[in-house]
Amino acid sequence: QLPAFYSFARNRVQIRFERLTGDEKKDDVLSLPLSLDMSLGEVAAAVASALEIHDDLTRVELTGHDAVRGVPRRRPFRSNVNMSLRQMLTTMGQRADVVYYDVLAPRAGGAEADSSTSTRKLGVDVYGADTQLLASLSVECSVHGTFKDAAQAVIDKLREQQPEAIKLLALDDASCVR
């Protein structure tokens, strides 16, 4: 039992959570004692509990701190990634003691996502073989969709706006995304 206690004590850290967006208020900073062995889901649940968000724990989005550059990382952690708090805090061997959080808008209708939160705009530049820009498109894609869905949306938008680009790229129905 003593080794288990030492492991518990060694992995216990005080982590500061700062709100990534919104007003910079003193109220937007949390400090929680956590274990370095906690998973991303467990950390998000602890933050959601501290923020008193009990309806949908996926509303809490966590972003790491780049300890080398001293700024938040560009992308939030993905909820399907299996990582520990230790991995979330480490950048190129440097360990931070801060994680940024954001609270996403609640989903409408329970499990069904609101259309404003379930789609994202994807900017796509289409180039020909000679590196000539053929088209710049903005396509709405579902955040839960696959790459195949996004690629098909790009091809459909390209067909609609630039039919000559389809001919230049030799994209006919036979060679479209499978």
C-alpha positions in Angstrom: 0.0 0.0 0.0 2.9 2.4 0.6 4.2 2.2 -3.0 0.7 3.0 -4.2 0.5 6.0 -2.0 3.9 7.3 -3.2 2.8 6.8 -6.8 -0.4 8.8 -6.0 1.6 11.6 -4.2 4.2 11.7 -7.0 1.7 12.1 -9.8 -0.5 14.7 -8.0 -0.2 18.2 -9.5 -2.0 21.5 -9.2 -3.0 22.6 -12.7 -4.3 26.0 -13.6 -7.1 26.2 -16.2 -7.5 29.5 -18.0 -10.4 30.3 -20.3 -9.2 30.5 -23.9 -11.8 32.9 -25.3 -14.0 35.6 -23.8 -13.1 38.3 -21.3 -10.0 37.8 -19.2 -11.5 37.8 -15.8 -10.2 36.4 -12.5 -13.3 34.2 -12.4 -12.2 32.4 -15.6 -9.2 30.8 -13.9 -9.6 27.5 -12.2 -7.0 25.6 -10.1 -7.5 21.9 -9.7 -5.5 19.1 -8.1 -5.2 16.3 -10.6 -3.2 13.2 -11.3 -0.7 13.1 -14.2 -2.1 9.7 -15.0 -5.6 11.0 -15.7 -7.0 10.6 -19.2 -8.2 13.5 -21.3 -11.8 12.5 -20.7 -11.2 12.4 -16.9 -9.6 15.9 -17.0 -12.4 17.3 -19.1 -14.9 15.8 -16.7 -13.1 17.4 -13.7 -13.1 20.8 -15.4 -16.8 20.4 -16.4 -17.6 19.6 -12.8 -15.7 22.6 -11.5 -17.6 24.8 -14.1 -20.9 23.1 -13.0 -21.6 21.8 -16.5 -23.5 18.6 -15.8 -25.7 18.2 -19.0 -23.0 17.5 -21.6 -19.4 17.0 -20.7 -18.3 17.2 -24.4 -19.0 20.9 -24.2 -15.6 21.5 -22.5 -12.8 21.7 -25.0 -9.2 21.7 -23.7 -6.2 23.2 -25.4 -2.6 22.7 -24.2 0.0 25.3 -23.4 3.1 25.4 -25.6 5.7 25.6 -22.8 8.5 26.3 -25.4 6.8 29.4 -26.9 4.7 30.4 -23.9 1.4 30.5 -25.8 -1.7 28.3 -26.2 -1.3 25.5 -28.8 -3.0 26.2 -32.1 -5.5 23.2 -31.9 -7.5 21.8 -29.0 -7.1 18.2 -27.9 -9.3 15.8 -29.8 -11.7 13.9 -27.5 -11.0 10.6 -29.2 -7.3 10.7 -28.6 -6.0 8.5 -25.8 -3.6 10.6 -23.8 -2.8 11.4 -20.2 -2.5 14.7 -18.5 1.3 14.2 -18.4 1.3 14.1 -22.3 -1.1 17.1 -22.5 1.3 19.2 -20.4 4.5 18.3 -22.2 5.9 20.1 -25.3 9.3 19.1 -26.5 10.4 17.9 -23.1 9.1 21.1 -21.4 6.3 20.7 -18.9 3.6 23.4 -18.4 1.2 23.8 -15.5 -1.6 25.5 -17.4 -4.3 24.1 -19.7 -6.8 26.3 -21.6 -10.5 25.5 -21.7 -13.4 26.7 -23.7 -17.1 26.0 -23.2 -18.9 25.2 -26.4 -22.5 26.1 -27.1 -25.0 23.4 -26.0 -26.3 21.1 -28.6 -30.0 21.5 -29.5 -32.3 18.6 -29.1 -30.0 16.4 -27.0 -28.0 14.0 -29.1 -28.9 15.8 -32.4 -26.4 18.6 -33.0 -27.6 22.1 -34.0 -26.7 22.8 -37.6 -24.7 25.9 -36.5 -22.4 23.8 -34.4 -22.3 20.6 -36.4 -20.8 22.1 -39.6 -17.6 24.0 -40.4 -16.5 26.0 -43.4 -13.6 24.4 -45.3 -11.6 26.7 -47.5 -10.1 24.8 -50.5 -7.8 26.0 -53.2 -7.8 23.7 -56.3 -4.7 23.7 -58.4 -4.1 22.1 -61.8 -1.1 20.0 -62.9 0.9 23.1 -63.8 0.4 24.6 -60.3 -2.1 27.1 -61.7 -4.9 28.1 -59.3 -8.1 26.8 -60.8 -10.6 27.7 -58.1 -10.9 28.9 -54.5 -13.9 27.3 -52.8 -15.6 27.5 -49.4 -17.5 24.3 -48.6 -19.7 23.5 -45.6 -18.8 20.1 -44.1 -20.2 18.2 -41.2 -17.8 17.9 -38.2 -18.9 14.3 -37.9 -18.4 13.5 -41.6 -15.7 11.6 -43.2 -12.9 12.7 -45.6 -14.9 11.1 -48.4 -17.9 13.3 -47.6 -15.7 16.4 -47.6 -14.0 15.5 -50.8 -17.3 14.8 -52.5 -18.6 18.2 -51.3 -15.6 19.9 -52.8 -16.1 18.1 -56.2 -19.8 19.0 -56.2 -19.1 22.7 -55.4 -16.4 22.7 -58.1 -18.9 21.2 -60.6 -21.4 23.9 -59.7 -19.1 26.9 -59.8 -16.2 25.9 -62.2 -17.3 23.2 -64.6 -14.2 23.8 -66.8 -12.0 22.9 -63.8 -13.6 19.5 -63.6 -12.6 18.9 -67.3 -9.0 20.2 -66.6 -8.7 17.9 -63.6 -10.3 15.0 -65.5 -12.7 14.5 -62.7 -15.6 12.6 -64.1 -18.1 10.3 -62.4 -15.8 7.3 -62.8 -12.8 8.9 -61.1 -14.6 10.7 -58.3 -14.1 9.9 -54.6 -14.9 6.3 -53.7 
